[in-house]
Amino acid sequence: MKTAPDPISPGRKRLFWLILLLSPAVLLAAAELLLRLADYGGNLDIITIKRMVGKEYYTVNHDIARRYFSQKNIALPEPHDDLFSIVKQPGTKRIFMLGESTMAGFPYDYNATAPFLLRDRLERLLPQYHIEVVNFALSAVNSYSVLDMIADLAPYQPDAYVVYVGHNEFYGALGVGSTESLGSSRALIRFALSLRNIRLYRLLRDTEQRIVGWFHSGSAPGAGTTLMEAMAGSKAIPYQSDDYRRARDAFEANLRDIIGAARAQNVPIVFSTLTSNIRDQKPFQPVYAFSTGQPAQRTSDSLIVRGYLDLQLGRWPDLSLAADGALAIDSTNAASCFLKAKSLDHAGDVRRAKLLYERARDFDALRFRASGEFNSLIRHLCAEDAVPLADADSAFDAASPDGIVGSNLMLEHLHPTFDGYFLLAKTFCAALAANGIPAPGSSWHREREWTDRQYRDSSGVTGIETETARYMIGRLTSRWPFTSDTHSTFTFTPSGITGTIVLRFMHKQITWSQAHYELGDWYRDHGQFDSAIREYYSIAKVQPYLYIPAMYIGDAYRGMKNDSAAVLWYRHALELDDSPFLHVRLGILAYDHDSLASASREFETALARETVSRETMSRKENAIAYYFLGVAYAKQGMLSRAKTNLQMTLELDPANTDARNLLAQIH
């Protein structure tokens, strides 16, 4: 007879259920640990550390865009690699710039961007401070990304935030019409962003993208697809539609939270209004009101086609009639508004023309330009919460003919020309100064203010930037939505040596700095020393920790026979690196001016530094140093030292007949 099993005690039952309930959590924790040990998904911290010339700096994480983009088949936007000190020294003022492609500076790099141009002004007007302006902006992001970044930036001790955001609320990452959308729920999007550091979440997100990719492989962006093209998922978003209102409401809520986050950090924040091209950018995707029937739409379409032809041929009375007819059918059609605006603009009625240009922008269902309502929101929130406002929209209007922004300041639909970025930086600076940010108003040295011409001359912007912008804008506007021709191809015709170098830069054969070095060397070799200095100076502004561009500037001044300026730049380069190359140059300069004792010291230092410097001179360069040192000693009557150095010259360079002849004279 079998005996009954012993009953399970209540304690063992509780232990069993506890193990059963905790097992999934333990397994998940173990999986997360393994993924972290494997560094799955990489580092998504907003800041990383970079070593340059033996010193460590903070810089924006090159992979930061992966916080917001999960697609594997698009080229992710990259941030600028601005450096700033790990330990914030007393007397440092640190400005963090946040936003989308306009703040990033597209299609320009470094010196031609609003953050760099702002830094020039702050350094001029606040000379008592060390100014650090760091650009965190990314193309194709929106206010969700700005809010996410600001939450992580407080430990890096910013003195101010400057924000330009709003054009990408629909198609930017996480927007309602974006291919990177997570839906329309703002709470869900914020929750998903909060999970970005959990590796299991990243694994699930990547897996989901792979599965979607298997079923939609034919719809993946093709070769040459621009980021603008790849991000527009839901292409048509009519004015005041449900998606439009959801994006607008999310924008307002995000801006309120951004203001709250900055206030909680006790960091001043400045918002900018938005500007875009309304005069010379026709609507991308006009749509009709729901109440406009198909027959009426066909009639209007024919009038619009005729109107664009009239505009192209300059038939202004016919254009006015066609536009009036189309507007009578549907006054919310963006193309009808734009054509009528063109007619009124030509007739000199610029006030009514501007109103219709703005309506054309607002009713354009392809929302790559923020509507006027977004600027109203920005102004309202800044007034309501006493937040400083940089009114870029008004500044661009004031700088445009008839107060209507067009190709005078815009490259295409919304990215400024260099003059436009220059004005944007000027507007930012004026807002900061007016509000005592990052220093009280009494600290600003307004007597040091330069003219616009002086700021432009010192910007470091050269033909490399101009040709790069021409290439980038040409490539962008050769694709949708600027053209409906799916077979259109972009060809770039280089303009001279600058265009040839830029073409290699665009094909990633050389870096940005190498492009400037190559053009500077070309100018130097052709005796165009002023132009060579501008190229080297451009590099020196972006990489102020490197001595080489400063040394090359000194060389160019030497070629111009301006030895005093050459010495200043060589001395500045020496402050950055005690390089033997610099001592040789200073030694030759001193020798040429018969400062033989100084020349001897410089050559001796160069040869001594040669044994400990990170860089070594070639045999030829060492021979030159020994030769000049020998000559300097000979002229001072120090024949024994002269003999020793000339013998070293011949050991390194037996073909040096000058050294051989002088040695014979000494013997």
N, C-alpha and C positions, 0 to 999 in steps of 0.2 A: 504494500500500500504506500502510495506516494504521499510525502508530507507536503503541506502547503508552504510556499516560499515566505520568508520573513517579510513582514510589511515594511515598505519604504518609509523612513522617518520623515517628518515635516521638514527638517533641516536639509536633508538630501534632496527632497523635492524642490525646495527653494534654490539650492545650488544648481540643480539640473536646469531649471527654467532661466536662471541667471546666465548660465553658460550658453543656453540656446539663444537667448535674446542678445547677448553680447557678441556672439560669433560673427555676425555680419559686420559689426562695427570694427572688430579686430581684423577681419579680412580686408576691409576697406582701408583701415589704417596701415596695414602691412603693404597693400598695393600702392598706397600713396607714398610710403617710405621708399619702396623700390623705385618708383618713378622719379622721386627726388634724387635718389642716389645715382640714377642713370641720367639725371638732368634732362628729363623729358620736357620738351617745349622750351627749354632754355630760360634765360634770365629776362624777366619782364619788368624789373625795377625801372623806374623812370630815369634814374641816374646811375651811371657806372663810373669806374675809375680808369683813367688812361695815363700812361707814363709818356712824357715827352721830354727829351733832352735831360734825362736823369731825374726828373721831378714828376710827382703824381698830381693829377688834376681831376676834378669832377668834369664829366661831360654827359650829354644826353645819350641815353642808351640807343644804339643804332637799330635795335630790334623793337623799339617802343611801339611801332605801328601794329605789331602782332597782338597787342592788347585788344585791338578793335577790328582787325581783319582776320577772317578765318579761311578765306578762299586761297587755294594753292595755285591757281592758274592766273593770277594777276601780279604785276610788279608792285610791291608794297612801297608806299611813300617813305622816304628817309628823312630824318631830321638833320639839321645842321650840327656839325660836330664842334659846337662852341665849347671852350674850356673855361672853367672858373676855379678859384682857389678852394682847396679842401678846408683849410682853416681861414675863415673870414677875418682878415686883419682889420684893426681899427682904422677908420677913415675910408672904408669901402662902402660904396652904394651899389646895391645889386638889384637889377630890374629884370623880371621874368616876363617874356612876351609869349602870349598864348593865342591860338587861333588856327585858321585854316590856310589854304594855299596863298592867299594875299599876304598874311603875316609871315608865312614861310618865305615869300619873295619870288614865287614863280613868275617868270621863267629865268630869273636871275640867281646868281650865287653870291653869298657873302656881302661884298662892299656895296652892291646896288640894292640891297634889301632895306626895308624900313627900320628893322632893329639896328643894323650897322650904322645907318645914316643918323638914327637917333643917338647912338653912342657918340658919334662925332660931335653932335651939339652939346650933349651933357658934359663931355670932356672939356669942351671949350668954355662952357658957362659955369661949371663946378670944378675948377682946376685944383681945388684943395682936397678933392676926393679921388680915390681910385674907383673908376666906374667899370662895372661888369654888367653887360646887357646880354642875356642868354635867351636864345630863340628856341622855344619848345613847340613851335607850330608845325603842323603836318597837313599836307594836301589831303583832300577828300575826307576830312573829319568834321565834326560839328560840336555843338554845345555840350553833348554828352561827354565827349573826350576832354573838353576843357574842364568840366566839373570833376571828372575822374582824376585828371592830372593835379589840379589844385589841391585836392585832398592829400596828395603825397608830397607836396613841395614845401610845406612849412618847416621841416627839419633843416632845410638848406638856406634858411635865413634871408628870404627875399625882403627888400625894402619897398617893393611895389609890384603889382601885376598890371600889365596892359593887355587888354583883350580886344581882338577884332574877330568877330564870329557872327554867322547868321546866313551866309549864302548857301551853305551846304546842309541846311536842316532837313531837306527832303531826300537827297540822294547821297549825302555823306554817310559814312559808316554808322549804322544803327538807325538811320533815318527811315521814315515810313515807306519811301519809294526806292530804297537802296537794295542792291543785291546782297548787302550785308545786314539786312534787317532781321531783328528778332521779334517782329510784330509791332503792334501799336501801343502796347501797355508800357507806360513809362516805369511803373514799379517793377515789371519783369526785366526790363532792360537794365535798370539800376542793380537789381539782384544779380543778374548775369555778370555784370562788371565786377561785382563784389567777389565773385568766385574765380576771378582770373588767376589767382595765385595757387589754386588747388589743381594739382597735376591731373587728377582723375577727371576733373571737369574738362580740362584741355584735351585729354585723350578721347572723351566722349564727343566733344565738339569736332575734333579732327576726324573721328570715325564717321560721324554723321555727314561731314563734308565729302568724305570719300564715297559713301553710299550714294549721296545725291549726284556726285560726279559720274558714277557708273551709269545712272539712269538718264543723265542729261549731258553726256559727253559731247554730243553734237552742238550744244548751245554754249560751250566754253568759249571765252574770248580768243580770237585768232591772233596770229602774229601781227604786231604793229598796233594792236588795240590800245587806245589811250586809257588812262585811269578814269577819265571823265566818262568814256564810253562804257567801260566795264562796270561802273558803279550804278548806272541808271537802270534799275530794275523795272519799276512801274513808271513808264515814261510820261504819261499824261496825268497831271494832277490839276484839274480845273480850279480856278479861283473860288474860294469859300466852299470847296467840296469837303466831304468828311475827312479825307486824308490831309487836305490843306489845314483844316482847323486843328486836327490832332498834332500836326507838326508845329503849328504856331503856338498852341497851348503848351506843348512840351518845351519849346524854346523859352517861353516866359517862365515856366516853372524851373528850368535849368538855370536861367539867369538869376532868379531869386535865390536859388541854392548856392550859386557861385558867390553872390554877394554875401550870403550868410557865412559861407566857409571862410572867405577872406576876412570878414569881421571877427570870426571866432579866432583866427590866427593873429588878429591885430595887424594885418597887412593892408595898406591902402590899395584900392583897385580902381583902374580907369577903364571905362568902356568906350568904344568908338562906334559911331554910326557907320553904315555901310554905303558904299558907292559903286556904281556900275555904269556901263556904256548904254545910254538910252537913245542917243542921237544916231549912232552909226551901226547899231546891232539890231537887225530886224528880228522879230519874234521867231523862236525856234519851232514852236508847235501851236499855231492858233487853233482854237476849238470854238464851236458854236454853242449857244445856249440850248438847253434841253428842249425849249419851246420852239426852236427854229426848225421847221420841217425840211425834209430832203429836197423838194423842188426849190425852196428858197435858198438852201445851202448851195445847190448847183449854180444858181444864178449869181450868188455872192462869190463863189469860187472863180467864175469866169471874169467877174469885175476885178477881183484881186489880182488874177494873173495879168489882166490888161493893165492894171494900175502899176504893177512892178515893171512892166515893159515901158510904160509911159515914164516912170521914174528913171529908168536906165537911159532912155533917149532924151530926157529933159523936156518932155511934152507936159508942161505944168498945168495948163487949163484942162487937158484931158485927164490928168492924174486927179485933179480935184473932183471932177465929175464922177470918175470911177470910185473914188474913196467915199464920196457922199452916197452913192448908190449902195455900196456895200454896208456902210454904217446904218443906212435906213433899214436894211434887212436885219442886221444884228449888231448892235452897238457894243457888244462885249467881245467881238472877234478881234484878237490882238493885231492881226495883219491889217484890218480895216483902220484901226486906230493909228497904227504906225504910218500907213500911207497918207492918211489925212494930216497927221503931224508933219510929214515931209512937205506936203502942199502948203500948209500954213507957215512952216519954217521958211520956205522959199519966198513966200509973200511978205515976210517980215512980221507976221503976227506971232512973235516968239512966246508970248505968255500962253496963248491957247495951244500952241505947238507943244510946249513943255508938258502941259497937262495931259495931252494925248500921247506923248512919248511915254509918260509915266503909266498911263492906262495900258498901253501896249505891253510894257514890261510886266505889269501886274496880272494881265489876262493871259500872258504866255503860259501855256499849260506845261511846258517843259521847264521846270523850276531850277534853273542854274543861276538865276539872279533873284535875290531876296526882293519881295514886294515892298512897297512903301510902308505897309502896315508893320513890318519888322523894325524899321527905323522909329516909327511912332512908339512901339513897345520899348525900345532901348531908351528913348528920350523920357518916356513916362516913368520907367523904373529908376532911372538915374535921378530924376527930379523927386520922386517919391521917397527914395532912400538916401538922398544927399550924396550920391556917388558922382565923382568927377566924370565929365563927358568930353571926349575929343570928337568934335563934330566934323568928321571927314567928309560927310555928304555935303555940308554947307561949304566947306573949304574947296572941294572940287568944283562945286557949282560956281563959286566966286572966281575961280581961276579959268573958267571955260567961257568961250564966246556965247553971249546971250544967256549965261547961266545954265547952259545945257551941256552935260558931260558927254563927250564923244571920243573919237580917235585922237583928239588933242592930248588926252591923258590916259587913254586905254589902248591896250594892244589888241584885245578882242572884246569879249562880252563883259569881263570884270577885272582882269589883271592889269594893273597900272603899267605905264611906260616908266622909264627911269625918272622922268620928271614927275610922274604921278607918285612913285614911291618916295621921292624927295619931298614932295608936298605932304604925304602921309606922315613921314617922320617929323616934319616941321609942325604939323598939327598935334601929334603926340607930345612933342616937347613943350608946345605952348600950353597944353592942358596940364602937364605935370608942373610947370613953373607957376601957373596961375593958382594951383592948389597946394603949393609948398611941398611937392613930392619930387624926389625923395629927401629933399632938404628944405628948410624954411625959406620963405621968399627973400629974406634978408641975406641969405647965403649965396644967392645967384649973382654972379658977376656980369650983369647985363652990359657993362661998359666993354666987355670983351666980345660982344656979339659980332659975328662976321656977316658979310653980305652973302646972299645966296650963291653968287659967283665964287666966292672964296670957299664956301662949304663944298661946292661941286668940284672945284679944283683939288681939294684935299681928300675927296671921297675914295680915290683909288680905283675908280671905275674907268675901264679902258675899252678898246675895240673888242676884246675877248668877250666882255659881257654883252655888248651890242650884237655881235654875230651869234652868240649862244642864244640870245632871246629870239633872233630872227629864225634860227633853226627850230627852236622849240615851238614857237607860235606857228610857223609854217607846217610843222608836223601835226600839231593839234587841229588847226583849221582845215587840214586836208581830209579830216575824218568826220564821221557823224558827231554832233548834230549840225556842223557847219556846212556839210554837203550831204546830199542824199545819194550821191554816186558811190555805190559800194565798191566800185572798181578803181576809184581814184587812188593815185599814188603820189607820194611826196618826193620831190627831188629838190636837192639843195645845191645851189650854184655858189661855190666859195667866192668871196670877194677878196682877191689878193692873198697875201701871205697869212693875214689874220684869219680869213675864212678857211684856208687850208688847215691851219692848226686847230681851229674850232671843230672842224669835221673829224679830226682824229680824236679830239676830246669827247665829242658826242658818241663816237663809236667805242669809247672806253679804252682806247689805245694809250692814252696819257691821262694824267690827273689834271685837276684845275690848276694847281701850282706849276706843274710842268708846262702847261700851255702858256702861262705867263712868262716862265723862264725862257722858253723857246722863242717867244716873240721878242722879249727883251734882248736876248742874245742876237737875234737877227737885226734889230735896230742898232745895237752896239756895233756889230760887225760892219754895218753900212753907215757908220758915223752919225746916226740919228740919236744922239745921247739923251736929249730931252725925252724922247719917246721911250727909250730904254729905261730911264729912271722911273717913268710912270708905271711900267710893267713890274719892275722890281718892288716899287713902293706898294703896289697892290698886294703883293705877297706879304710884305713886311707888316701890313695892317692886319692881315688875317692870321699870320703866324709870327706874332711879335716876340716869341721866345726863341726864334731861330736867328743866328747871326748872318747866315749866307745872303739873304736878300739885302740886308744893310751893307754888307761888304761889297756886293755888286753895285749898289747905288754909289758907294765911294769910288769904285772903279770907273763908273760912268762920269762922275764929276772930274775924275783924274783925266779922262779922255777929253773933257771940255776945258782942261787947263785951269779948273777951279779947285786948286789944291786945298784951300782953306775948308771948303765944303766937304772935300774928300776926307780930310782929317777928322772932321766932326762925325761923319758916318762911320769911319773906321773905329773911332773911340766908342761910339754907341754900340757897334758890333762887339767890341771887346768887353763891354759890360754884360753882354749875353753869353760870351764864350771866349776864354783866353786862348784863342786859336793861334797856332804858329803862322798860319797864312796871313793873319792880320798884322802880326809883328813884322813879317817880311815886307808887307806893303808900306807900313809906317817907316820901316828902315829905309826903303828906297826913296820915299818922299823926303825924309830927313837928309839923305845923301844928296839928293838933287838940290836941296837948299843949303848945302855945305854945312849942315849941322852934323858934323862927323861923329862927335861924342854920342849924340842921340841915336844916330844911325847904328853905331857899334852896339849900343845897349839893346836896340830893337832886334838886330840880327842875332846877338848872343841869346836873347830871350827866346827868339823863334827856334833856335837850335836846341835850347834846353827844354822848351815845351814839347818839342818833337818826340822826346823820350817818354813823356807822360800823357800826352794828349790822346783823346779818342780817335783823332784823325792823324794820319801820317802823310808827310809830303813825299812826293816821288823823288827818285834819285836826281832827276833834272832840277826839281824845285830846291832840294837840299844843296845841289851844286851852286845854284844861283845865290842862295843865302850865304854860303861859304865864300863865294867870289866877292860879293859886295862887302862882306865883313873884312876880307883881306885887303880890298882896295881902301876901305875906310881907315884901317890900321896903317896902311902904307902912307896915306896922306897925312896921318898924324905923327909919322916918324916912328911908329911902333913896328919895326921891321920884322922882329922875331915872330910876333903874333901874325903879322901879315903873311909871312912865309908859311906858317903852319896852316892857315886857312886856305891859302892858294894851293897848297899841296893836297888838302882834302878835296878842293874843287876838282883837281885833275884826277884824283882817285875815282870820283863819282862821274866825271865827264871828261875823259881824256881828250876829246876833240875841242875843248875850250881853248882856243889859241890866245885869247886875251889874257887868260890866267897864266898860260905858259910864258907869254912875252913879259908880263909884269914880274913873274917869278925870276926870269932871267935878268931883268934889270936890278932886282934886289940883290941877286947873287953878285 
